[in-house]
Amino acid sequence: MRSRLSQQLRGAVNRQRLLDTATRLIAVPSPTGEAGAVADCLTDLLRADGFTVERPPGGHPAAPAVVVRLGVAKPGRTLQFDGHLDTVHLPFVPPQVDGGHLTGSGASDMKGGVAAAVEAMRVLRDTTSLAAGSVLFTAHDLHEAPWGFGQQLDTLIRDGIVGDAVLLPEPLTDHLPIIGRGAATWKVIIRRPGVPVHEVMRPPDEPSVLAAGAALVMRLGQLQRTLEYRTDALAGSESVFVGQFHGGEIYNQYPQKCWLEGTRRWLPGTGRAEVEREFRQLLDQLAAETGTTIDAEFRFIRDAFHLPQEDPLVSAFQSAYEAISGRKLPIGPKAFVDDGNSFSGARGIAAITHGPRAGGQHTVNEWVSIDDLERVAHLYALTAALYCPAPLAISEVQMP
C-alpha cells in the first residue's frame, strides 16, 4: 500500500510547475530584511493555485510571513513545511536553467527548497492523499545572520503558528541530522583612556589594548581546550573561535582600542544563558587584571537541538525515504544552525532538515538540482501522508 501511495504521489509531481515556481521566486531579489516583494510573489502564486493565504506580520510588517493551511475534516497531526525567503547580502544573480541545474540567488539557500515544499502541498491537494490531519506551510524573512536572527519565525512560534513537527528544505541531503550545536556570534571591544598617540609618546601608566587583546586570545584558547571535553560522537565538541583581531591605524601608533570577533557553539544540555555568562565572566576578569574597559556584544543565533530517533516524524520520514530510494537515510549531525534549531529550542518540536541536492550557498554561484527538487516534493508529500493521519499521543500534545 505504501508503494502504491508513493507511486500516486510521484505521478502528481509536476516538474514544469515546480521549476516555474522556483524560477519566479529566485527572480525577485530578497536580501535579509527586504523579503517583502518575494513574499508577495509567493502569495500571488499560492492564491492563483486556489490556496487561502494568511499574512501574519510576525513582528516584521515590512515583509509579512506567508502561511497556508491544508487539511481535511478527520483530525490528526499537523506537519509543518517551513522555509525562509531571504538571501544573504551578495550581488543579485537572476535565475537560469543550466543543464539539470537551476541557478541564481537563493536557488540552493533556499528558494528551490521552498518551491519543492509548495509542490508537495499541491500534490497532496490534487491527489486527496491526506487521509487525516493537516499540513501547515510557512515562509518568512529574517533568517540569515548577521542581518537577521530568526526573529520573525520566533514570533510566529510564540503566536502558535506551528505544527506538531516540521520539515525544512535546507540543502542537506546525504544524512538525517539528529543533533546540532547552538551558535552565537560575539564582538569584543577593548579600550584604554586617552587618545591614540605615537608609540614613543605612549603614556607609561596606561594599559596596552593590544596586549589585552592578545591575552584574550590566549584565554579563549584555554577555554577551547576545556570545551573539547564537552563532546558528542556525532556533533563534535563545543567551541569558541576567534576570526578577527583588529587594532591601530598605523604601524607605530599606540592605539586607544582594539576589537575581536568570533563565534561560540554549544551542545544540547548546555544552556544559552550559561554560555553567555561564562563568556562575560572571562571578560570581566580580564578587564580587571589589565586595567582596560571591555564591552561585548553577544548575539544569540540559534539554540542546540536533539531529535530523538523514536519520534513519530523520524519513523514517517524514514518510511517515506525508504519507499522512494530503497534504503533508509543514515543519521548524522547538522553542522550548521537553521530554523529547525528554533523549533526544537522553543518548544521541543521535532524538526528534520532535508532539502534538495544543491551547492554554492552564501556565494554568487548557487545551484540546485531540478531532479532533486522533484524528489523532495515527492518525499515531503509522502511523509505528510504517512505522518498526519495518526492521532496525537498524549506525550505529543504541545503545551501552551
Secondary structure, DSSP 8 states (H G I E B T S, - for coil): -HHHHHHHHHHH--HHHHHHHHHHHHTS--BTT--HHHHHHHHHHHHHTT--EE---TT-TTS--EEEEEE-SS---EEEEEEE--B-SS-----EEETTEEESTTIIIIIHHHHHHHHHHHHHHHHT---SSEEEEEEES--STTT--SHHHHHHHHTT---SEEEE--S--SSEEEEE-EEEEEEEEEE-SS--EEGGG--TTS--HHHHHHHHHHHHHHHHHHHTTSEETTTEE-EEEEEEEEE-SSTTEE-SEEEEEEEEEE-TTS-HHHHHHHHHHHHHHHHHHHT-EEEEEEEEEE--EE--TTSHHHHHHHHHHHHHHSS---EEEE-S--HHHHHHHHH--EEEE---SEE-TTSS--EEEHHHHHHHHHHHHHHHHHHTTS---GGG----
